[in-house]
Amino acid sequence: MTPLATLRYSFVSALIAMVIAVVVGVMAAIAVHTARGVVRTAGAVLALVPLGISAVTLGFGYLIVLSGLPARVSSSPLIIPCVQALIAIPVVIGIVVPALDAVPDRARAAAATLGAGPLRVLWTIDLPAVGRSLAAAGGFAFVMALGEFGATSFLARADTTTLPVLIGSALNRPGATQLATAMAASMLLVVATAVAMLAVEVLRPRSRAVL
């Protein structure tokens, strides 16, 4: 794949991974936020486990699991985004949980008093209040997925090569053409990451005065 074709695939894969990470991360964050005591502590620790495990180890684990699954599953184009999402989910949880904790309980109580059920409170009170944090979490998830190499390198194929994998494979081959490919892919990755981080900075939560 050419660097531009790889950039297109990397962008789509990172976008899918971002959606998966945000959806799963928000659900996990809500579970951690609503839990109390030892359950909350255990949930928070469990959510951060992927951050403490090497990406190479996760990729190797995925490879072992996929080897025992049908070829239709192991060759699915969603495998790479799922691997990337697993790396980003703890970051989403780490951003969303404090944002949920900062939502005033009186706002939830007022909505409940007016007849809103738990899902209605979540949709009308919590999610709008953490919207900017959610956008920032999505941006960070996208950047992490875009630059993920350790786990993706175990599972990438010719048609599912991401920019970091292309850079690594090109640098492992001799020749000026391979070096030029690696340099071009590196520049594309830097530009794409810079644009994504700029979006995160624009959308990140701003400090507010406490009433």
Backbone torsions as a table, in degrees:
resi	resn	phi	psi	omega
1	MET	NA	142.6	176.6
2	THR	-75.9	160.4	178.1
3	PRO	-56.2	-38.8	-179.6
4	LEU	-68.0	-42.1	177.2
5	ALA	-64.4	-38.4	177.5
6	THR	-66.1	-37.6	177.0
7	LEU	-61.4	-43.0	178.8
8	ARG	-61.6	-45.7	179.5
9	TYR	-65.6	-42.1	179.9
10	SER	-61.1	-40.5	-179.9
11	PHE	-64.0	-47.2	-179.5
12	VAL	-64.8	-44.3	-179.7
13	SER	-63.0	-43.7	179.3
14	ALA	-66.3	-34.9	178.7
15	LEU	-65.8	-43.8	177.6
16	ILE	-64.1	-43.1	178.8
17	ALA	-62.0	-37.8	178.3
18	MET	-62.5	-44.3	179.7
19	VAL	-62.3	-45.8	179.0
20	ILE	-61.4	-46.2	-177.5
21	ALA	-63.7	-40.3	-179.1
22	VAL	-68.8	-44.9	-178.8
23	VAL	-63.1	-51.5	-179.3
24	VAL	-67.4	-41.0	-178.6
25	GLY	-64.1	-40.1	179.1
26	VAL	-65.8	-43.8	178.3
27	MET	-61.5	-42.0	178.1
28	ALA	-67.4	-37.5	179.5
29	ALA	-65.3	-39.8	177.8
30	ILE	-63.8	-41.0	178.8
31	ALA	-63.7	-42.3	178.7
32	VAL	-67.1	-40.7	-178.4
33	HIS	-63.8	-40.0	-177.2
34	THR	-81.7	-17.3	179.6
35	ALA	-75.3	162.2	-179.1
36	ARG	-135.8	154.2	173.3
37	GLY	64.2	-135.8	-176.0
38	VAL	-64.5	-34.9	-179.0
39	VAL	-62.5	-42.1	179.1
40	ARG	-65.6	-43.3	179.8
41	THR	-61.8	-45.3	180.0
42	ALA	-64.2	-40.6	179.1
43	GLY	-64.7	-40.6	179.1
44	ALA	-64.9	-41.5	178.8
45	VAL	-66.5	-43.6	-179.9
46	LEU	-62.6	-36.8	-179.3
47	ALA	-66.5	-26.5	-177.7
48	LEU	-92.4	-1.7	-177.5
49	VAL	-55.9	-45.0	-179.7
50	PRO	-58.2	-27.3	178.4
51	LEU	-71.5	-25.4	-178.7
52	GLY	-90.7	-3.5	-179.9
53	ILE	-107.0	136.0	179.5
54	SER	-58.2	139.7	178.2
55	ALA	-61.0	-31.6	177.3
56	VAL	-64.4	-41.0	178.3
57	THR	-63.5	-42.8	177.5
58	LEU	-62.3	-43.5	178.7
59	GLY	-62.7	-41.5	178.2
60	PHE	-64.7	-39.7	177.0
61	GLY	-63.1	-43.7	175.2
62	TYR	-57.7	-42.6	-178.4
63	LEU	-61.8	-41.0	178.9
64	ILE	-66.8	-44.1	-179.5
65	VAL	-64.0	-44.9	-176.7
66	LEU	-67.3	-27.5	-179.8
67	SER	-65.7	-22.3	179.6
68	GLY	-96.4	1.2	-179.6
69	LEU	-100.7	161.2	177.3
70	PRO	-58.2	150.6	-178.0
71	ALA	-59.4	-31.7	-179.7
72	ARG	-63.6	-32.9	178.9
73	VAL	-81.3	-46.7	-175.9
74	SER	-66.1	-22.9	179.6
75	SER	-99.1	8.7	-178.9
76	SER	-63.5	140.7	177.9
77	PRO	-68.0	-10.7	179.4
78	LEU	-83.7	-6.2	-177.5
79	ILE	-62.6	-49.1	-178.3
80	ILE	-61.9	-48.9	176.9
81	PRO	-59.2	-36.4	179.1
82	CYS	-65.4	-40.1	176.9
83	VAL	-63.2	-45.3	179.7
84	GLN	-64.7	-38.9	-179.9
85	ALA	-64.2	-36.9	-179.1
86	LEU	-60.3	-34.0	178.8
87	ILE	-71.9	-33.2	-173.0
88	ALA	-89.3	-21.8	-176.1
89	ILE	-55.7	-44.9	179.4
90	PRO	-59.4	-34.1	178.8
91	VAL	-67.3	-41.8	177.4
92	VAL	-60.4	-45.0	179.4
93	ILE	-61.8	-43.3	-178.5
94	GLY	-64.2	-26.0	178.6
95	ILE	-87.3	-40.8	-172.2
96	VAL	-77.6	-36.5	-177.6
97	VAL	-59.6	-50.3	177.4
98	PRO	-61.6	-33.5	178.0
99	ALA	-65.5	-40.7	176.9
100	LEU	-66.4	-38.6	179.2
101	ASP	-63.8	-27.0	-177.1
102	ALA	-82.1	-11.2	178.8
103	VAL	-70.5	126.0	-177.4
104	PRO	-61.4	132.3	178.1
105	ASP	-63.3	-27.4	-179.4
106	ARG	-65.9	-29.0	177.8
107	ALA	-68.9	-42.1	177.2
108	ARG	-65.6	-41.7	-179.2
109	ALA	-64.0	-38.7	179.0
110	ALA	-64.7	-41.8	178.8
111	ALA	-65.4	-40.5	178.4
112	ALA	-65.2	-36.7	178.3
113	THR	-62.9	-33.0	179.7
114	LEU	-81.8	3.3	174.7
115	GLY	102.5	5.1	-179.9
116	ALA	-75.9	133.8	176.6
117	GLY	-80.8	176.4	-178.2
118	PRO	-55.7	-43.8	-179.9
119	LEU	-67.3	-38.0	178.3
120	ARG	-66.0	-39.6	177.1
121	VAL	-63.0	-43.1	178.7
122	LEU	-60.9	-43.1	-175.0
123	TRP	-75.2	-35.4	-173.6
124	THR	-99.1	-21.7	-177.2
125	ILE	-111.7	-58.2	-172.2
126	ASP	-68.7	-54.7	-175.1
127	LEU	-62.2	-43.8	175.4
128	PRO	-61.4	-34.9	-178.2
129	ALA	-69.7	-30.9	-178.1
130	VAL	-104.0	17.2	-175.1
131	GLY	-58.2	-45.5	-178.9
132	ARG	-67.7	-38.4	175.6
133	SER	-63.9	-37.7	179.2
134	LEU	-65.7	-40.0	177.3
135	ALA	-64.6	-41.4	177.8
136	ALA	-64.5	-41.2	178.3
137	ALA	-62.2	-42.1	177.1
138	GLY	-62.4	-39.1	178.5
139	GLY	-64.2	-44.8	178.0
140	PHE	-64.7	-38.6	178.2
141	ALA	-62.9	-40.6	179.0
142	PHE	-63.3	-45.0	-179.3
143	VAL	-64.1	-42.5	179.4
144	MET	-64.2	-40.9	178.7
145	ALA	-66.5	-38.7	-178.8
146	LEU	-64.2	-37.2	-176.9
147	GLY	-98.9	3.3	-177.4
148	GLU	-66.2	131.7	-178.4
149	PHE	-125.8	-45.7	-170.3
150	GLY	-54.3	-54.6	-178.5
151	ALA	-77.3	-37.6	-177.5
152	THR	-63.9	-33.4	-176.7
153	SER	-63.2	-24.5	178.7
154	PHE	-75.4	-26.1	-168.7
155	LEU	-115.2	-12.0	-176.6
156	ALA	-67.6	140.1	174.3
157	ARG	-115.1	-176.3	-177.9
158	ALA	-60.6	-35.1	-177.8
159	ASP	-95.0	1.0	178.5
160	THR	-128.9	38.4	-179.8
161	THR	-83.5	128.2	176.7
162	THR	-95.7	168.4	-178.2
163	LEU	-59.3	-46.5	178.2
164	PRO	-60.9	-38.7	178.6
165	VAL	-67.1	-40.0	177.7
166	LEU	-62.6	-41.2	178.4
167	ILE	-62.1	-46.6	-179.2
168	GLY	-63.7	-43.8	-178.9
169	SER	-68.8	-36.6	-180.0
170	ALA	-68.1	-38.1	-179.8
171	LEU	-71.0	-20.5	179.1
172	ASN	-86.3	0.0	179.0
173	ARG	-115.0	141.0	-179.0
174	PRO	-76.3	158.5	174.7
175	GLY	118.1	147.7	-179.4
176	ALA	-67.6	-32.0	-179.8
177	THR	-64.9	-41.8	178.9
178	GLN	-66.6	-37.6	177.8
179	LEU	-65.1	-41.3	178.4
180	ALA	-64.6	-38.6	177.4
181	THR	-62.4	-44.4	179.4
182	ALA	-63.3	-40.7	-179.8
183	MET	-66.9	-41.4	179.0
184	ALA	-65.3	-43.3	179.0
185	ALA	-65.1	-37.8	178.6
186	SER	-64.1	-42.2	178.9
187	MET	-64.0	-42.4	177.6
188	LEU	-61.8	-40.3	-179.7
189	LEU	-66.4	-40.3	179.1
190	VAL	-63.6	-45.4	-178.8
191	VAL	-63.9	-46.5	-179.2
192	ALA	-62.5	-40.5	179.2
193	THR	-67.4	-40.5	179.6
194	ALA	-62.8	-41.9	178.6
195	VAL	-64.1	-42.8	179.6
196	ALA	-65.2	-41.7	179.4
197	MET	-67.3	-33.2	175.5
198	LEU	-63.2	-41.1	177.4
199	ALA	-64.0	-38.9	177.7
200	VAL	-62.9	-42.9	-179.7
201	GLU	-64.0	-38.3	179.7
202	VAL	-68.0	-37.3	-174.2
203	LEU	-95.0	-3.6	-176.0
204	ARG	-65.1	152.4	-179.0
205	PRO	-62.7	140.2	174.9
206	ARG	-99.0	146.1	179.8
207	SER	-65.3	140.7	-179.9
208	ARG	-123.2	150.3	178.6
209	ALA	-71.8	141.9	-179.8
210	VAL	-85.0	125.3	-179.7
211	LEU	-79.8	NA	NA
